Amino acid sequence: MPRLSRRAFTLIELLVVIAIIAVLIGLLLPAVQKVREAAARMKCQNNLKQIGLALHNQMDINNGMPANGNYYFNGSAVVPQNAWSAMARILPYIEQENLFRSIDFNVSYNVQIGIASKRVATFMCPSEINDKGYATDPTYGNKYWPINYVVNAGTWQVLTAKSSGMQTGDGAFGPNRMSRPADITDGMSNTLAMSEVKAFNPRIGGASNTATFPASFAPPTDISTLSLGTFNPASYMHVEWVDGKVHETGFTTVFTPNTKVNHTSAGPLYDLDVVLATEPNLGDTYAAVTARSFHTGGVNSLLMDGSVRFITNGITLFNWRALGTRSGGEVVGDY
């Protein structure tokens, strides 16, 4: 009987098939990544919408937005009266009633590690690459958990004149401040409530914790003009959702979203934030804490009316700062 011959792939044909598959994968992978990013961005926006509803429930029940920490001057020092964050105070309205009831707000979060170490899913963006605990604890593993959604502390000033009145900034939130709708004279739809930040972002402080400045002290266009202290690359921002200080649960509008705030130290270039003196120090608290995200082209932000907007990196500095003030009287343009 005649033998049937079987035609096999030649080496060239096999290489062509492999090449075609590689091209198809190369075309498909960016599409898959775009779908994943779109899904992550939508989940991020949903988190902010939930937080927006929580803030309005808080405002309706307590006749005002929660303060981001409370401090007073005792005649010689600044004393934290209740340094818990605004985010800790809205827990009952994001289905975290049990966690909220476990908190003793008269005691520092530093000794309530069972609370501070908890991960609150609504506070974390799905695109965050550092969704992990911070610092170590023998009982709970970590002491704190970071946060990606923080309150609008205004343009630059956060807490000043601490020995003579405790002056807060021009944002919707701040230490000792419980903003009401009547305080937001720029309009709830024209004022930022919250925006995204990156966890574990490095920061640098001022050269002095007691330095004070005139009322005309303007936000910098370049941080190199400021008197800064020694940089510690392990000094991080936004790693403690329980803490009401601006470097943990706040942002300011000194720079537009995702602006690279560069600082060189011992060779490497860092994109960092600046807080001249933290709230418990006698010095004036001014902060350049930039809104940042892992989303391409901008950040998700919550407005005081509860709406969520994706604000692009290309927003003008004027519009960004106008959105950051609660009663600046600015006319916000298209963004």
C-alpha positions in Angstrom: 0.0 0.0 0.0 1.3 3.5 -0.7 2.5 5.4 2.4 0.7 8.6 3.2 3.1 11.4 3.7 2.4 13.9 6.5 3.3 17.5 6.0 4.9 19.1 9.0 5.6 22.7 9.9 8.8 23.9 8.6 11.1 25.9 11.0 10.3 29.1 9.1 6.5 28.6 9.4 6.9 27.9 13.1 8.9 31.1 13.6 6.3 33.0 11.6 3.5 31.7 13.8 5.4 32.5 17.0 6.1 36.0 15.6 2.3 36.5 14.9 1.4 35.4 18.4 4.0 37.7 19.9 2.6 40.7 17.9 -1.0 39.8 19.0 0.1 39.6 22.6 1.9 42.9 22.2 -1.3 44.5 20.9 -3.5 42.9 23.5 -1.4 43.6 26.6 -1.9 47.4 26.5 -5.6 47.0 26.0 -5.8 44.7 29.0 -3.8 47.2 31.1 -6.1 50.0 30.0 -9.1 48.0 31.0 -7.5 47.2 34.4 -6.6 50.9 35.0 -10.2 52.0 34.0 -11.6 49.5 36.5 -9.2 50.7 39.2 -10.1 54.3 38.5 -13.8 53.6 38.7 -13.3 51.7 42.0 -11.2 54.7 43.3 -14.0 57.1 42.4 -16.6 54.8 44.1 -14.5 55.0 47.3 -14.5 58.8 47.2 -18.3 58.8 46.5 -18.8 56.6 49.7 -16.6 59.0 51.6 -18.6 62.0 50.3 -21.8 60.5 51.5 -20.2 59.8 54.9 -19.0 63.4 55.2 -22.5 64.7 54.5 -24.1 62.3 57.0 -21.5 63.5 59.5 -22.3 67.1 58.7 -26.1 66.6 59.0 -25.9 64.8 62.3 -23.1 66.9 63.9 -23.9 70.3 62.3 -20.4 70.4 60.7 -17.6 68.6 59.0 -15.1 66.8 61.3 -12.0 68.6 62.5 -8.7 67.1 61.4 -7.2 67.1 64.9 -7.7 69.5 67.8 -5.0 71.5 69.5 -4.7 74.2 72.1 -1.9 76.3 73.6 -1.4 75.8 77.4 0.8 78.9 77.9 4.0 77.2 77.0 3.4 74.5 74.5 0.9 73.2 71.9 -1.1 70.3 73.3 -3.0 67.8 71.2 -6.5 67.7 72.7 -7.8 65.2 70.2 -5.4 64.5 67.4 -7.5 61.9 65.7 -8.1 62.4 62.0 -11.3 63.6 60.3 -11.3 60.2 58.6 -11.4 58.3 61.9 -14.5 60.4 62.8 -16.5 59.3 59.7 -16.1 55.6 60.3 -19.7 54.9 61.3 -20.9 56.2 57.9 -18.7 53.9 55.9 -19.9 50.7 57.6 -17.1 50.7 60.2 -19.4 51.2 63.2 -17.6 48.5 65.3 -14.2 50.0 64.6 -15.4 53.5 65.5 -16.9 52.2 68.8 -13.6 50.7 69.7 -11.9 54.1 69.7 -11.3 56.1 72.8 -10.9 59.6 71.3 -9.6 60.9 74.6 -6.5 58.7 74.3 -3.8 59.0 71.7 -3.9 56.6 68.7 -0.3 55.8 69.4 -1.4 53.6 72.3 -4.4 52.2 70.5 -2.5 50.1 68.0 -5.3 47.6 67.6 -7.2 50.5 65.9 -4.3 52.2 64.1 -3.0 49.0 62.6 -6.3 48.2 60.9 -6.7 48.4 57.1 -9.8 50.3 56.1 -10.5 49.3 52.5 -12.5 52.4 51.6 -9.5 54.5 52.4 -7.2 52.7 49.9 -7.0 53.2 46.1 -6.8 49.9 44.2 -3.9 51.3 42.2 -1.7 52.0 45.3 1.5 50.0 45.1 2.3 50.4 48.8 -0.9 49.0 50.3 0.9 47.6 53.3 1.3 48.3 57.0 3.8 50.8 58.4 6.1 50.3 61.4 6.2 47.1 63.4 4.4 46.0 66.5 4.9 42.7 68.4 1.2 42.1 68.8 -0.4 43.4 65.6 2.5 43.0 63.1 2.3 46.7 62.1 1.4 49.8 64.0 -0.4 51.8 61.3 -2.0 51.5 57.9 -1.7 54.1 55.2 -4.4 56.1 53.4 -5.0 57.5 49.8 -7.8 59.9 50.3 -7.1 63.0 52.4 -8.8 66.3 53.3 -8.3 69.7 51.7 -6.3 71.8 54.1 -6.2 74.8 51.8 -3.5 76.6 49.9 -0.4 76.7 52.2 -1.2 77.8 55.8 -2.4 75.0 58.0 -2.1 76.1 61.6 -0.3 79.3 62.7 -0.2 81.9 65.5 -0.4 79.0 67.9 0.3 81.0 71.1 -2.2 83.7 70.1 -5.3 82.3 68.5 -4.6 79.2 66.5 -5.2 80.4 63.0 -6.2 77.8 60.5 -5.8 77.8 56.7 -8.2 78.6 53.9 -9.3 75.1 53.0 -12.5 73.2 53.9 -10.8 71.2 56.6 -8.1 71.8 59.2 -7.2 71.4 62.8 -9.9 72.8 65.2 -12.1 73.5 62.2 -15.7 72.1 61.8 -16.8 73.7 58.6 -20.5 74.2 57.9 -22.1 74.8 54.5 -22.4 78.5 55.4 -18.6 78.7 55.7 -18.2 77.5 52.1 -19.1 80.8 50.5 -17.3 79.8 47.2 -20.0 77.2 46.8 -20.0 73.5 47.6 -19.5 72.5 43.9 -16.5 74.9 43.7 -14.6 73.7 46.7 -12.5 70.6 47.2 -13.2 68.3 50.0 -10.6 65.6 49.4 -8.1 64.3 46.8 -5.8 61.4 46.3 -2.3 61.1 47.6 0.4 58.4 47.4 1.2 56.4 50.5 4.8 56.3 51.8 5.7 59.5 49.9 8.9 61.0 51.4 8.8 64.4 53.2 11.1 67.0 54.6 10.6 69.4 57.4 11.7 72.9 58.1 15.1 73.7 59.6 13.3 74.9 62.7 10.3 73.6 64.6 9.8 77.0 66.3 10.0 79.4 63.3 7.1 81.8 62.7 6.3 83.8 59.6 4.5 87.0 58.7 0.9 86.8 57.4 2.2 87.6 54.0 4.3 84.4 53.8 3.4 83.2 50.3 3.4 79.6 49.0 6.7 78.8 47.2 7.1 78.3 43.5 10.2 76.2 44.3 11.0 74.5 47.6 14.7 75.4 47.3 13.7 78.9 48.5 12.6 77.5 51.9 14.8 76.9 54.9 14.7 73.1 55.1 16.0 70.6 57.6 18.1 67.5 57.0 16.3 65.0 54.7 15.5 61.6 55.9 14.3 59.3 53.1 12.5 57.1 55.6 10.3 60.0 56.8 7.1 59.1 55.1 3.7 60.8 54.4 0.2 59.3 54.5 1.0 56.2 56.4 -1.3 56.7 59.4 -5.0 57.1 58.6 -5.7 57.7 62.3 -3.5 60.8 62.5 -5.0 64.3 61.9 -1.7 66.0 61.0 -1.6 67.4 57.5 1.3 65.1 56.4 -0.8 62.1 57.2 -4.4 62.9 56.3 -4.2 66.2 54.4 -3.1 67.9 51.2 -2.6 71.5 50.1 -2.8 73.2 46.7 0.7 74.8 46.6 1.4 72.7 43.5 -1.0 71.2 40.9 -1.7 67.5 40.9 1.2 65.1 40.3 3.7 68.0 40.2 7.3 66.7 40.7 8.6 68.4 43.8 12.2 67.5 43.4 14.9 67.4 46.1 18.3 65.9 45.7 19.9 64.2 48.7 23.2 62.3 48.7 22.8 61.5 45.0 19.2 60.3 44.4 16.4 62.6 43.3 13.3 62.5 45.4 9.8 63.7 44.7 8.7 64.8 48.1 6.4 66.9 50.3 7.3 69.7 52.7 5.9 70.5 56.2 7.8 73.3 57.9 6.6 72.5 61.5 4.1 69.9 62.4 0.9 70.9 64.2 2.1 70.0 67.8 5.2 72.2 67.4 5.3 75.9 68.4 6.4 76.9 64.9 3.9 77.8 62.1 2.6 74.8 60.2 2.8 75.6 56.5 2.7 72.6 54.1 3.3 71.8 50.5 1.6 68.4 50.3 0.8 67.6 46.7 -2.2 65.6 45.4 -0.8 62.5 43.6 -2.1 59.3 42.2 -1.1 56.2 40.1 -3.8 57.0 37.6 -2.5 58.3 34.2 -2.9 62.0 33.7 -4.5 63.2 37.0 -6.1 62.5 40.3 -9.6 61.7 41.5 -11.0 64.4 43.8 -14.1 64.9 45.9 -15.9 68.2 45.9 -17.9 69.5 48.9 -21.2 68.8 47.2 -20.4 65.1 47.1 -19.5 64.9 43.4 -16.3 63.2 42.2 -14.2 64.6 39.4 -11.0 63.4 37.7 -8.8 66.5 37.7 -6.1 66.4 35.2 -2.5 67.4 35.7 -3.0 70.2 33.2 -5.4 72.2 35.5 -4.1 75.7 35.9 -2.6 76.7 39.2 -5.2 79.4 39.6 -8.1 77.0 39.2 -6.5 74.4 41.5 -5.9 76.9 44.2 -9.4 78.4 43.7 -10.9 75.0 44.2 -8.8 74.7 47.4 -10.2 77.7 49.1 -13.6 77.7 50.9 -14.2 81.4 50.8 -11.6 83.0 48.5 -14.1 84.6 46.1 -12.3 83.3 43.0 -14.2 82.5 39.8 -13.2 79.0 38.9 -12.8 78.5 35.1 -13.2 75.3 33.1 -11.0 72.4 34.3 
